[in-house]
Amino acid sequence: MDGILTIQSWVSYGHVGNAAAVFPLQRLGFETWAVNTVQFSNHTGYESWRGRVGTAEEVRAVIEGIGERGLFPRCPAVLTGYLGSEDMGEVVLDAVAAVKAANPQALWCCDPVMGDIGDGFYVRPGLPEFFRDRAIPAADIATPNRFELEFLTGRPAASLEAALEACAALRAMGPKIVLLTSFQRRADRMGLLASTGDGAWLVETPLLPLSVSGAGDALAALFLGHLLRSGAVDRALSEASSALFGVLDATARSGEREIQLVAAQAELVRPSQVFAAERVA
C-alpha cells in the first residue's frame, strides 16, 4: 500500500511534529512511514522535558532502511516539519531526491518551521537561511505561517493584498502551492490562504480562545492528505480547515492544554462544521 514519508520531531505526551501529523493522515486512510528527528517526553513549551535529538546519521539510516524495502516508488508525498539542524536538512534533501528518483510524481510538502510573530526565530542559526535558500526552492508545497512567509520573501503579509503578493513571491522561489497557515483580517476570525498559479482561496473560521502547540503540524498533514485525495486545492483547504477547527473547538471546550486529536478524531474525517473556501484571486 502507498504511504507518506513524514520526517519530523516526536513527543510521547501530547501532539506536535509526527505525533500531530501521523494520526490525522492515518484517519484519512494513508499509510505513514514516520521518521522521528527527536524523541522527547513532551514538547518544549513545558517547563521541562526529557529525551534526545537524533543525529543526522541515525535519521539517514532509518530512511535508507525504508528505501531498502522498495517503498519509495509507492510514496506519493514526503512531509517535513521541524528539522533541528542544517545537517538534518541535508538528510531531508537527500530523502526527497531519492523518493522523487523512484517516483517523479511525488510531492514534497515542506513546513518551514522557524518561528512566529511575538516569538521570533526559535531554531538554530543557519536554519532560516537553509529553508530560504535550499528547501523552499526544492519543495512542491510550502506551509509557512505569516512570520515565516515574511522572512522567506522579505515582504509584508498583513493585508490580503500583501499576503497574496507574498505568496506569489514564494511560489516564484519554487513551490507550486503555498498555504499561509495564519492570516487574520478580522479580529474574530482566523484565516488560511492557499495560493497557486491558477488562483488563491481563503477560508476563515471563528477565532477560538486557546493557544496550543501542534495545530500547524496537524494542518499541514490534513491539507496534504486531502490534496492527495482530491487533487483540488480549494477543496483540500476547506476540508483541512474544517477538520482542524472541529478539533480545536473540542480542545477549547475540554480545557486541556494539548490538542485533542484522539478525543475529537471524528472531526478529522467528518467535520461537524464545514467552512467553504472563498476565491480571492
Beta strands, then each sheet from edge to edge (+ up, - down):
strand 1: 3-11
strand 2: 31-40
strand 3: 51-53
strand 4: 77-80
strand 5: 107-110
strand 6: 115-116
strand 7: 120-121
strand 8: 141-142
strand 9: 177-183
strand 10: 189-196
strand 11: 199-206
strand 12: 278-279
sheet 1: 3+ 2- 1- 4- 5- 8- 9- 10+ 11- 12+
sheet 2: 6+ 7-
end
